[in-house]
Structure formats: C-alpha cells, structure tokens
Amino acid sequence: MHSERKIEFKAYDTDGDWRIVEASADARLSLMDILRSNGFDIKGVCGGLALCGTCIVKVISGTGELAPPNDDEAAMLEMLPDAGTGSRLACQLPLSLSMNEMVFGLQNYE
C-alpha cells in the first residue's frame, strides 16, 4: 500500500503574517499552486512560465536542498531588482520532501 508523503512548511505573506502550510509531496504542484490554494495572494501573472517574476519568494530558512534555478528562472531573477540570495520563483519550485520545515516569504512585486 502506498502511503502519502506529507510536507509542512511555514510561509509569510507580504504583511509579515505567517501560516503553516501542509501538502502532499506527491502532488504534482508548484510552490505557487499550493500557496494560492492556501489563501496567499501570490500573483503569478504569466501562469507559471517564469516570464513575469510576480511569484517571487525568498527562502528564509531551512535545510532542504532545492533544485537550482533552471535557465529561464535564473534569467528572470537577474532582471528583478528585489531578487537576492535565496530568491526563487514559486512557479518553478515543484513540491518536494526537501521543503519540509522550510520557511518561505512572499516578496513584494511592484
């Protein structure tokens, strides 16, 4: 029998309010998808194509190993003035067990 693998992480919205988010690591969703479904106001104007940067998040803490940005994500992050160390596009981060106990913060996008 297959047991579902759960992850739990903390996410801060742009006002500094935080919530614990629980999800299945087996869901074929991105971090952006799960944040939206948990009521976070994350834009994602381009629909997850790494073209707009409106889903930018910061990895605040965590020991998980995230896959490095692909070429499209890296190019977009280079163009965003508020991107820095730990910044990622939530649309490009698939849910994974490595996110367990991590802390993410939504960044303001103007």
N, C-alpha and C positions, 0 to 999 in steps of 0.2 A: 504494500500500500504506500502511496506517495504522500509524504507529509509536507504541508506548505511551509516554506521558509519565510519567516517574518523579519522585517527590519523595523527599527524605530529610531527616529532622529528628531532633533529639535530644529525649528525654523523660526526666525524672527521676521516680522513684516517691516515695512519702511518706517513705521511709527515706533518700533522697538518692542512691540508686543510679541510674545512668543507662544508657540504651541508645540506639543509633542505630536508628531505625525507617525502613524503606523501604516505599513503597507506590506504587500507580499513581494518578496524579492523575485518571485517567479512571474510577476505581472510584466507584460511587455509594454511598459510605460516609461516615460521620461520623468525626471525630477519635476519638470514644468507641469506635466499632466497631473501628478499626484499633489503638487502644491495647489493647483487650481481646484481639484476635486475636494480639497480640504479648506476651501474658502479664502485662500490667499489671492490678493489682487496682483497677479503677475500677467503682464501684457502679452508677450509672445505674438506680436503683430504679424510676423511672417509665417506663422503656423509651424514653427519648428525647423525651418530651413537654414538657420544660422545666418540670416541676412539682415536682421534689424537690431539685434542687441537689447531688445526690450525685456528679455527674460534673464538679465544678468543677476547672478547671485555671488555671494562671497562665501567661501569655505572658511568658517570662523575657527572651528576646531574639529579634531577627530583624527583617529589613527588609521582610518580606512585608506586603502590605495585606490584612487580613482584613475581610470584610464586617462592618459594625457589628451589634451585637446587635439582634434583632427585638424587638418589644414584649414578648412572653412572656419571652424571655431577660432583657431589661433589668429587668422586674418581679421575676423570681426573684433576680437578682443583688442587687437593692436589699434583699431580705429576708435575705440571707446575711451573718452577722456577719464572716466572714473574707474576703468579697469586697472587692477594691480595684482600683486601677488595674491593668489587664492581666488581670483575672479574666474567664474565659469559661466557658460550659457546653460541654463537649466534645461533647455530643449535638447541639448546634446549629451546630457548625462542620463544614461539608462539606469533604472533602479537596479541595485545590486546589494548583495550582503555586505560589501565593503562600506556602505553608507551607514551601517548600524552604529548608533551612538554618535554620529557626526552632528555638527551644528552648522546650519546654513543661514545666511541673512540675505533678504532681498535688498538689492541696491536701487536707489532712486534712478530713474531714467527720465531725463527731460528731453 
